[in-house]
């Protein structure tokens, strides 16, 4: 009986969670990622940690979800010291007035969608303690945070709805310059809460992805040929084979794999008196989750880019340190 009660509770919780997700608005479903650069301005490390925790608390209370794998849309902040004073007391204390500037924006190109500034004061025995005392005064349940977050999310959705055709044309131009991964990133990170634009992007992704794997195939065939021609030995054969094995079987030049492999096999038999066999599974990847394939390419490109944050109308870029 106890087991049945537990199972019933799990089923009801799952059902209620599913119903809640079903009735969430577009802005509620749009993911944001809390992110603070490691070397933000000149803030003491302890204060950076507290600032990040404050943002996480605000995010949690306002239904923000996000993935550190994607990090397209970020919720970030910095601290701007307005005044620094030393009190005429014994012992002397550091008294700071600070603006905590919060931003919602695009983590790659630095486009800011909304901002909010909270002024706090902190007094401590040293600089770090003054920062910490000030940050403690941020009330994470402030209703202004909800308005600021909703504004940012709404502007992100509005931006994609208005700029969709331009974004797709730009991605196609990038593909024309062989910048396939960047093009795929731009299209695969369009949020699905913009369904019309998302559907257009999915239709544009397939031919760009095919261009990418065809380009990669040609490059790898040439590389394998060069490796083989330079060595024409057992080791060269294995090195060339390792390159060939990474070619996507969906690419248009996949038939050239067999031609080169046969050439290598024949030559090894002549000069080395050994049998060399290259086994390639032409069915690998033929049945795939295309959306996941696009996303994986985009995530790999996006993770290699610096995050750009706008502070008071100027840009600063930070490379993300993966832990």
N, C-alpha and C positions, 0 to 999 in steps of 0.2 A: 504493500500500500504506500509506504514511504517513497519507494522508487517511482511509483506511478505519479505521485504528487510532484516529485522533482521533474519528471519528464513533462508533465502538464505545464508546470511553470516555465520550462525552457521553451515549449511550443508557443505559449502565450506571449513570452518575451520576444521571441523571433517574429511572431505575427505583428505585435505592436510596433516593433522596430521597422519591419517592412512597410507597415501602413504609414509610419512617420516619414520614412524616406520617400514614399509615394507622393505625399502631400507637401513635401518641402518645395519652396519656391526656387526659381532658377538661381537667384542670388545666394540662397542658402546652400545650394549644391556646388557653387563655384569654389574650387579649392584654392587656398592661399597657404603659403609656407612661411612660418616664422623663421627669420634669419637675421643674425647679427654678425657682421664681419669680425674676424678675430682681432684685427688691428684698428678698430673703429676709432678715429680721431686720436685723442690722447687720454682716453678714459682709463682709469686703473682697471686691471683685469678683473678684480673682484666686483667692481661696479658693472662691468660688461655682463658678467654672469647673472647678477641680480636683474639687470635690465632685460636680459633674455627671458628670465623666469617671469617677470612682470608681463611681457608680451605673450608668453605662453598662457598665463592666467587669463589675460584679456581675450585671447583667441578661444580658449576653452569655454569661457562664459558667453561667447558670441557665436558659437557653432562653427568656428573655422576649422577646416580639415585641409591637409595637404600632404605632399610626399616630398621627401628630400631628394628623391630620384629625379623628379621633374623640375621643380623650382622655377617655373615660368613666372608665376605671380607670387610676389613676396610681401610679407608684412614685416617691416623693419623699422628701426629707430636709431637716432643718435642723440647725444647730449650736448647742448650748447651752454657754456658757462657765461652768465650775464654779468655777475659781480663776484668778486673774491675779496673777502675782508678778514682781517685778523682782529679778534675781539680784545678789548683792553682789560681782560680778566686774568686771573691767576688760577689755573694755567691758561695761557692764551688758546683760543679756539679758532678753527677755520670756519667761516660762515660763507656759504655759497648760495647764490640764486641761479637756478638753472632752468633752461627750457628743454624739455624732453620732446623732441620732434619725431613724430611717427608718420610713416609713409606706407601707402599701398601702391605697388607699381609693377612694372615688367622687370624681372630680374636680369634680363639680358641687355635690352636697349636703354634701360633707365627711365622709361616713360613713367611719370608719376600720375596716378589716377585720383588720389585723394591724400590729404595730409591733415594732421592735427597736432597742436602744440599744447603741452601742459607745463605750466610754470610751478616749480617746487623750490623749497628752501631746505637746506640741510646744514647742521652745525656738528662738527666733530673735532676730535683732538688732532687729526691730521687730514690730509686731502682725501684719502680713501674713505675715511669714516664720514666726512662731510658729504661725499657722493652718496654713500649708502643711506645716510639719514634722509637725504633728499628723495631718493628713489622709494623709500618706505612710505612716503607721503602720497604716492600715486594710488588712487583708489580704483582698483580694477573693475569695480561695478558701476563706474561712472556711465550714465546713459549716453553721454556724448561719444563714447567709444563705439557704441552700437550704430549711431548715426554715421560716424566717420567710416566704419567698415562697410555699412550698407551702401554708402555713397561710392566708395571705391569699387565694390563689386558691380554696382549698377553701371558705372562708367566703363568698366572692362567689357561688360556685355554690350553696351552701346557702341563701343569702339569697334568690336568685331562685326557687329551687325552693319555698321556704316562703312567700314573699310574692307569688307570681305573680298570683293572683286580685286581690289588693289593688292591685297596680301597674296592672293592666288597668282596674279600676274607676276608679282615680284618673285615668288617662289619658282615660277616657270623660267624667269630670266636667270635666276641663280643656277638652275639646272642646266641652262644653256651655256653657262660658264664652267660646267663640271663641278659646281659647288652643291653636289647632291645632298649631302648630309645636312647642310644648313637649310636647304629648301625643304627637306623632309621635316626638320625641326619646326620650322615656321608653320607648316601645315598640320603636323601631328599634335601640336600643342594648342590648337584652337579648341576652346572648351566646348564640350557637348551641350552646354546650356544655351548655346547659340545654334540650334539644330539646323537651320537653313544653311548657315555658313559651314558648319561641321560637315554636312552632307556634300557640299560643293568641294570642300577640302579633300574628303575621302575619294571623290571621283578624280581629283587632280593628282592624288598621291600615287595611284597605281602606275601610270605611265612614267612618272619621275623615278619611282623605285626601280622600274624595269630599265630605264636609262642608266641608273646607277649600277645595277648588277651586270649590264652589258658592258659598260665602261670598265668595271672592275675585272670582268672576264678577259677582255682584250689585254688589259695591263698585266694580268697574271700569266696569260699565255705567253706574252712577250718576255716576261721575267723568267719564266720556266725555260723558255728557249735559250735565253742568254746564259742561264746557269748551266744548262746542259752543254751548249756549244763551247763554253769556256773550259769545261773540265772533261767531258765525255768519259767519265769514270763511274765506278760503282757509287761513290759518295755523291757525285754530281747528279746521278740518276735519282738517288734518294732525296736530295735537296729539291730537285725539280718536281719530283712526285709530291713532296710536302706542299709545294705551292699549288699544284694542280688540284690537290684534294680540298682546297679552300674555295674553289669556284662554285658559285651557286648553280644548281642544276636547272634553274629556270632561265638562265641567261642564254642569249641567242647563239653564242659561240661555243657552247658546251661540247659540240661535236668535234671540235679541234683537240679536245683532251685526248681522245682515242688515237688521233693521228700522231700526236707527239709521243704518247706512251708507246705506241707500236714502233716508232722510230728508235726510241731509247732502248726498248726491249731487244730489238734486232741488233743494235750496235753492241750492247753489253754481251750478247751471246757470241758475237764475233771476236771481240777484243779481250773479254774476260772469261770466256768459256763458262759462264754461269747464267742461270735463268733469273731474269728480273721481271717481276709481275707487278703491274699497277692495278689495284682494284678500286674502282670508283662506283659508289652507289648512286645511280642516276635518279633514284626515287626520293633521295633525301631532300626534304624541303618542298617537294612538289605539292604536298598537301600541308598547308600552313595557315596559321592565324595571321592574315595579312595585316590587320590593325596592330597586332603585337609586334610584327616585324617592322612596321613603320615607326612605332613608338620606340623600339629598342635602338634603331638607328638615330632617331632624334635625341633620345636621352643621352646616348654616347657622345653626340656632338655637343649638346647643351652643357653636359658636365665638364667639358673641356674649356668652356668659355668663362671669362671673368664676370662676376656679378657687378652690375652697375647700379649705384644708388644716387639719387639726386638729393643733395643737401643744399637748401637755400639757393636754388636755381643754378647750382653748378654740379657737375658730374664727378663722381669718383668711382673707380673700378677696383674690384677686389677679386683675386682668384680664390676659389673655394678650396679649403684644405679638407680633403677626405680623411676621415678618421677610421 
